[in-house]
């Protein structure tokens, strides 16, 4: 990599972290599916379980996107210079350290693995807090707090794995998923109606999404309550009721964002579709808790694949275009990638109720996921590693 390209890559957090997230989405899932079929790679951790998979998807894949998005957006929120250069390189190195430890650190002592894994979320929390607090961005204090929650959940995972807290790994991975859902309800609730309104105005439409602050607060509060309940008491009646309420209120919220008017714009319908999967995921989780004959681990994937990962793909593609001076329009393969992630979510979550072997559904969903994020890498690697096209 020549110095110019290196300086571009570390000029904004979204560049390096979105690139790493796309690559890790492919690598981590290919290795996990291989392990699912009994094929282990050299240095793989001894405890290669679904909890390991959940942590790497939440902390490794999603954590990279959170870092890239948050540390880019915070410059806009606060007016402070963006994190770039050597300090950004250190944060990227901490993420890489954690992923190498997770992937090939099977023979290393547990304390070493925990320290390597904790470096990234702790450093992210410190840097995000410094920027948000330093810029007095009170509206985003809650988001800064969420980064510390992510670090605390990472610690909880390793305390559980080391035997200090029974069930710590299960609780940590469950709460990580719900933490990401909370982040989507907060940030998505800001940007989806805003982006939709901007596009409708450009088309001369005056029927815009209207602010509904009380509904917004209820939607976020119910996701928090449902997530805590599902983490600490999965499968109970209370959890079922809270999850269904969270799903219903967030669908109501989504219904006010004029989603029926945006089908011509993939950058918008992908956001609306992903938010619908978040709401639908909570509704399905609630139904499963109240007796729907579908495994919790299956229906959870409507939230994690369709909701969280779909939103990630939609936001990475949009942010990468906007922050490199390109028009907000995606090429057809990227629109196809949005659809592939949504279909993967349906196959993985509803597979037990569909005809045919469920393992084939899992493999097909994984293949669609890998194709979708491979498309992202092919299309967006030149964008993320190249300079702005408008020379700003």
matplotlib code that plots the C-alpha trace (Angstrom):
import matplotlib.pyplot as plt

x = [0.0, 1.5, 1.6, -1.2, -3.6, -2.6, -3.3, -6.7, -7.6, -7.0, -8.5, -11.9, -12.9, -15.5, -13.0, -10.8, -13.6, -16.2, -13.6, -12.6, -16.2, -17.0, -14.0, -14.8, -18.4, -17.2, -14.3, -16.0, -19.1, -17.2, -15.1, -18.2, -20.2, -17.1, -16.9, -20.7, -19.9, -17.0, -14.1, -11.8, -9.0, -5.5, -5.5, -9.3, -10.5, -11.4, -14.8, -16.0, -19.7, -22.7, -21.7, -18.3, -20.1, -22.6, -19.8, -17.7, -20.7, -21.7, -18.2, -16.1, -18.3, -20.9, -18.3, -16.2, -19.2, -20.2, -16.7, -16.6, -20.0, -19.8, -16.4, -17.3, -20.7, -19.4, -17.4, -20.6, -22.5, -19.8, -18.0, -14.7, -12.0, -12.6, -10.4, -7.7, -4.1, -2.0, -4.7, -7.2, -4.5, -4.1, -7.9, -7.8, -4.9, -6.8, -9.7, -7.3, -5.7, -9.0, -10.0, -6.7, -7.1, -10.6, -9.7, -6.3, -5.6, -6.9, -3.6, -3.2, -4.0, -7.5, -6.3, -4.3, -7.3, -9.5, -7.1, -6.7, -10.4, -11.1, -8.6, -10.9, -14.2, -12.5, -10.5, -13.6, -15.5, -12.7, -12.4, -16.1, -16.7, -13.9, -15.3, -19.0, -18.3, -15.6, -18.1, -20.8, -23.1, -25.7, -28.1, -25.5, -24.4, -26.6, -24.7, -21.4, -22.7, -23.6, -20.0, -19.1, -21.9, -20.4, -17.0, -18.7, -20.5, -17.2, -15.7, -18.8, -18.3, -14.8, -15.6, -18.2, -15.9, -13.3, -15.8, -16.1, -19.8, -22.0, -23.8, -21.9, -21.2, -24.9, -26.0, -23.3, -24.0, -27.7, -27.4, -24.9, -27.5, -30.2, -27.7, -27.2, -31.0, -31.3, -28.6, -30.6, -33.8, -32.0, -29.9, -32.3, -35.1, -33.2, -31.8, -34.4, -37.2, -34.6, -33.3, -36.8, -38.0, -35.0, -35.7, -39.4, -38.7, -36.4, -39.4, -41.7, -43.8, -45.0, -46.3, -43.3, -42.6, -43.9, -42.0, -43.6, -41.3, -43.5, -43.8, -40.0, -39.4, -41.9, -40.2, -36.8, -37.9, -39.7, -36.7, -34.6, -37.1, -37.6, -33.8, -33.2, -36.0, -34.9, -31.3, -32.1, -35.4, -35.7, -38.8, -40.9, -44.4, -43.2, -40.4, -43.0, -45.3, -42.5, -41.0, -44.4, -45.0, -41.6, -42.2, -45.7, -44.7, -41.7, -43.8, -46.2, -43.2, -42.0, -45.4, -45.2, -42.0, -43.7, -42.1, -44.7, -43.3, -39.6, -39.6, -37.7, -34.7, -32.7, -30.7, -34.1, -36.1, -33.1, -33.2, -37.0, -36.8, -34.1, -36.0, -39.0, -36.9, -35.9, -39.5, -40.5, -37.7, -38.9, -42.5, -41.3, -39.1, -42.2, -44.3, -41.7, -41.6, -45.4, -45.5, -44.9, -43.3, -40.1, -36.7, -35.6, -32.2, -33.9, -36.3, -33.5, -31.8, -34.6, -33.4, -29.7, -29.4, -32.4, -32.4, -28.9, -26.9, -29.3, -29.1, -25.3, -25.1, -27.6, -25.7, -22.2, -23.2, -24.8, -22.2, -19.4, -21.0, -21.9, -18.5, -16.5, -18.4, -20.3, -24.0, -26.4, -27.2, -26.2, -25.4, -27.7, -25.4, -25.6, -29.4, -29.3, -27.1, -29.8, -32.3, -29.9, -29.4, -33.2, -33.8, -31.0, -32.7, -36.0, -34.4, -32.4, -35.3, -38.3, -36.4, -37.8, -41.3, -40.4, -40.3, -36.9, -33.9, -33.1, -29.4, -29.8, -31.6, -28.7, -26.2, -28.2, -28.6, -24.9, -24.1, -26.4, -24.8, -21.3, -22.3, -24.0, -20.9, -18.6, -20.5, -20.0, -16.2, -15.9, -17.9, -16.8, -13.1, -12.1, -14.4, -13.1, -9.5, -9.6, -9.8, -13.0, -14.2, -15.2, -11.6, -12.9]
y = [0.0, 3.3, 6.2, 8.1, 5.2, 4.5, 8.1, 8.0, 4.7, 6.2, 9.6, 8.7, 5.7, 4.5, 3.6, 1.1, -0.3, -0.8, -2.6, -4.8, -5.5, -6.6, -8.9, -10.3, -10.9, -13.3, -14.9, -15.4, -17.0, -19.3, -20.6, -20.9, -22.9, -25.1, -25.7, -26.4, -29.3, -30.5, -28.8, -26.9, -24.6, -24.6, -22.6, -22.6, -22.1, -25.2, -23.7, -23.2, -22.9, -20.9, -18.4, -17.9, -17.3, -14.8, -12.9, -12.6, -11.5, -8.9, -7.7, -8.5, -7.7, -5.3, -3.8, -2.7, -1.1, 0.7, 2.1, 3.2, 4.8, 6.4, 7.9, 9.3, 10.7, 12.2, 14.7, 15.9, 15.9, 17.8, 19.9, 18.4, 17.1, 13.4, 10.7, 9.9, 9.0, 7.2, 7.0, 5.5, 3.0, 2.0, 1.4, -0.7, -2.6, -3.4, -4.7, -6.9, -8.2, -9.2, -11.0, -12.9, -14.0, -15.2, -17.0, -18.6, -18.1, -21.6, -22.5, -19.2, -18.7, -17.4, -14.1, -13.3, -13.9, -11.8, -8.9, -9.0, -9.1, -6.3, -3.9, -2.8, -2.2, -0.4, 1.9, 2.5, 3.5, 5.9, 7.5, 7.8, 9.2, 11.7, 13.0, 13.1, 14.6, 16.9, 18.2, 18.6, 16.5, 15.8, 14.2, 11.5, 10.8, 7.7, 6.4, 7.0, 5.0, 2.1, 1.7, 1.2, -1.3, -3.2, -3.3, -4.5, -7.3, -8.4, -8.6, -10.5, -13.0, -13.8, -14.0, -16.6, -18.5, -18.5, -19.9, -16.9, -16.1, -19.0, -18.4, -15.2, -16.0, -16.7, -13.5, -11.4, -12.5, -12.2, -8.6, -7.7, -8.5, -6.4, -3.6, -3.4, -3.4, -0.5, 1.4, 0.8, 2.1, 5.2, 6.0, 4.5, 6.5, 9.6, 8.9, 6.8, 9.5, 12.2, 10.5, 9.6, 13.2, 14.5, 12.2, 13.0, 16.7, 16.2, 14.6, 17.4, 15.3, 17.3, 14.2, 13.8, 11.8, 13.7, 13.8, 11.7, 12.0, 10.1, 7.2, 7.3, 7.2, 4.3, 2.3, 2.7, 2.0, -1.2, -2.5, -1.9, -3.6, -6.5, -7.0, -7.1, -9.5, -11.8, -11.7, -12.5, -14.5, -15.9, -17.9, -16.5, -15.0, -11.5, -11.7, -12.8, -9.9, -7.3, -8.5, -8.5, -5.0, -3.9, -5.3, -3.8, -0.3, -0.3, -1.4, 1.4, 3.8, 2.5, 3.0, 6.7, 7.1, 7.0, 3.7, 3.0, 5.9, 4.9, 1.6, 3.3, 4.0, 1.0, 3.1, 3.9, 0.7, -1.3, 0.9, 0.5, -3.2, -3.7, -1.8, -3.9, -7.0, -5.6, -5.1, -8.4, -10.1, -8.9, -10.0, -13.5, -13.7, -12.8, -15.4, -18.1, -17.3, -17.6, -21.0, -20.5, -23.8, -22.2, -22.4, -19.2, -19.4, -19.6, -16.7, -14.6, -14.5, -12.4, -9.7, -10.4, -11.0, -9.1, -6.3, -5.7, -7.0, -5.6, -2.2, -2.5, -3.2, -0.4, 2.2, 1.1, 1.6, 4.9, 6.4, 5.3, 7.1, 10.3, 10.7, 10.2, 12.8, 10.4, 10.5, 8.7, 5.9, 2.2, 0.0, -3.0, -5.7, -3.8, -3.7, -7.4, -7.8, -6.1, -8.7, -11.6, -10.6, -10.4, -13.8, -15.2, -13.9, -15.5, -18.9, -18.9, -17.7, -19.6, -22.6, -25.0, -24.3, -24.6, -27.9, -29.5, -30.2, -27.3, -27.8, -27.0, -23.8, -22.8, -23.5, -21.6, -18.6, -18.6, -18.7, -15.8, -13.8, -14.5, -13.5, -10.3, -9.1, -10.2, -7.9, -5.1, -5.8, -5.9, -2.7, -0.6, -1.5, 1.0, 3.6, 3.1, 3.1, 5.9, 9.7, 11.7, 12.2, 15.9, 16.7, 18.1]
z = [0.0, -1.0, 1.5, -0.3, -0.2, 3.4, 4.4, 2.6, 4.4, 7.8, 7.1, 8.4, 10.7, 8.2, 5.6, 7.4, 9.6, 6.9, 4.8, 7.7, 8.6, 5.0, 4.9, 8.4, 7.5, 4.8, 6.6, 10.0, 8.5, 6.1, 9.0, 11.2, 8.7, 8.1, 11.9, 11.9, 9.5, 11.7, 9.9, 12.3, 11.2, 12.9, 16.1, 16.4, 20.0, 22.0, 22.9, 19.3, 20.0, 18.9, 21.7, 20.0, 16.7, 18.3, 20.0, 16.8, 14.8, 17.5, 18.6, 15.6, 12.6, 14.1, 16.5, 13.5, 11.9, 15.1, 15.4, 11.7, 11.8, 15.3, 15.0, 11.6, 12.6, 15.9, 13.9, 12.4, 15.7, 17.6, 15.0, 16.2, 13.8, 12.9, 14.5, 12.0, 11.5, 14.2, 16.9, 14.4, 13.4, 17.1, 17.3, 14.1, 15.5, 18.7, 16.6, 14.6, 17.8, 19.2, 16.0, 15.7, 19.3, 18.7, 15.5, 16.1, 19.8, 20.8, 22.6, 24.5, 28.2, 28.8, 30.5, 27.4, 25.1, 27.3, 27.4, 23.6, 23.1, 25.5, 24.0, 21.2, 23.0, 25.8, 23.5, 21.4, 24.5, 25.6, 22.2, 21.6, 25.1, 24.6, 21.4, 22.5, 25.9, 24.6, 22.0, 24.7, 22.4, 25.1, 22.7, 22.2, 25.7, 25.7, 22.6, 24.4, 27.3, 24.9, 24.0, 27.6, 27.9, 24.9, 26.8, 30.0, 28.1, 26.5, 30.0, 31.2, 28.3, 29.3, 33.0, 32.1, 29.8, 32.6, 35.1, 37.3, 36.4, 35.5, 32.2, 31.6, 28.0, 27.2, 28.9, 27.3, 23.8, 24.2, 25.6, 22.8, 20.2, 22.0, 22.5, 18.8, 18.3, 20.8, 18.8, 15.6, 17.1, 18.3, 15.3, 12.7, 14.2, 13.5, 10.0, 8.3, 8.4, 7.7, 4.6, 3.5, 3.9, 2.0, -0.9, -1.0, -1.0, -4.0, -5.8, -4.8, -2.4, 0.6, 2.5, 4.8, 7.9, 10.9, 14.3, 17.0, 20.0, 22.4, 20.1, 19.5, 23.3, 23.7, 20.8, 22.3, 25.8, 24.9, 22.9, 26.0, 28.3, 25.9, 25.4, 29.2, 29.7, 26.9, 28.2, 31.8, 31.4, 27.9, 27.1, 29.9, 29.5, 30.5, 27.9, 25.3, 26.1, 26.1, 22.8, 21.1, 22.4, 21.2, 17.8, 17.4, 18.6, 16.3, 13.3, 14.2, 14.3, 10.9, 9.4, 9.9, 7.9, 4.4, 3.4, 0.7, -1.3, -1.5, -3.5, -6.4, -4.1, -2.9, -0.4, 1.3, 1.0, 2.4, 5.5, 5.9, 5.2, 7.8, 10.4, 9.7, 10.4, 13.8, 14.7, 13.2, 15.0, 18.3, 17.5, 16.5, 19.7, 21.7, 19.9, 20.4, 24.1, 24.3, 22.5, 18.8, 17.7, 16.4, 18.2, 19.8, 18.1, 14.7, 15.1, 16.6, 13.2, 11.7, 14.1, 13.7, 10.0, 8.5, 11.1, 12.4, 9.4, 6.8, 8.5, 8.6, 4.8, 4.0, 6.2, 5.0, 1.4, 2.0, 4.3, 2.0, -0.9, 1.0, 2.7, -0.5, -2.5, -4.6, -5.7, -3.4, -5.8, -5.7, -8.6, -9.3, -7.6, -4.3, -4.5, -5.1, -2.0, 0.1, -1.1, -0.5, 3.1, 3.6, 2.0, 4.2, 7.2, 6.3, 5.5, 8.8, 11.0, 9.4, 8.2, 10.8, 9.5, 5.8, 3.8, 3.3, 5.6, 7.9, 7.5, 3.8, 4.8, 7.1, 4.4, 1.8, 4.1, 4.8, 1.1, 0.4, 3.2, 1.8, -1.7, -0.4, 1.6, -1.2, -3.5, -1.0, -1.0, -4.7, -5.3, -2.2, -1.8, -4.5, -2.9, 0.6, -0.3, -2.9, -2.4, -2.5, -6.1, -5.4, -4.1, -0.8]

ax = plt.figure().add_subplot(projection="3d")
ax.plot(x, y, z, "-o")
ax.set_aspect("equal")
plt.show()
